[in-house]
Amino acid sequence: MNPKRNPTDASEKVRVRRRDIKNAETEIGLKLRALYASVQEEEIPARFLDLLEKLDEAERNHAQSSK
């Protein structure tokens, strides 16, 4: 015997699922923002800064030599 389902039971399950999904999305968003903020606060390693400086210098030299 298969009991009949009440239509309100089904819509309630859909609401619960939507709420669960929304809560999960909110939590994921918060964690991603926290991770992004922590990455932004990290210092750039000195070797990267040195490489960037060398690149800037090479670009300046190239721009001056092509004039």
N, C-alpha and C positions, 0 to 999 in steps of 0.2 A: 504494500500500500504506500502510495506516494502522497504525503501531505501537501496540500495546496500552499503555495507561498503567498504571503501577504505582500502586495505591491509596495507598501510603505517599508517593509523589511529590506527589499532590494534597493530602494532609493536611499535608505539609511546607510546601507553598506557602501553605496557609491559615494555618499558624502564622507563617510569615514575614510575611504580610500583617498579621496581628493584631499582631505585634511591631512592625512598621513604623508601624501606626496608633497603637499605645500610645506609641511613642517620639515620634511627631509630637504627640500630645496632651500628653505630658509637656513637650515643648519649648515648645509654645504656652502651656501653663499657666505655665511659668517666665517666659516673656517678658511675659505679661499681668501677672503679679505684680510684675515689675520696673517695668513701665510705671505700674501703679497706685501703687507706692511712690514713684516719681519725681514723680507728680502730687501725692501727699499732701505731699511736701516743698516744693512750690512755695509761694511767698508769695502771699497774697491781695492783688491790686492795691489801692492806696489808694482809688481811685474806687469800688470795690465796697464797701470798708469804710465809706466815707462814705455810700453809698446805704443800706447796712444800718442805719447809725446813724440816718439820717433816717426809715427805716421804723419802727424801734423807737420813735423819738420820736413819730411820728404815731400809732402804736398806743397809746402811753401817754396821749397827749392825748385820743384817742378814748375810752379807758377812763375817764379822769377826767371827761370831759364827759357821758358816758352814765350817771353815778351820780346 
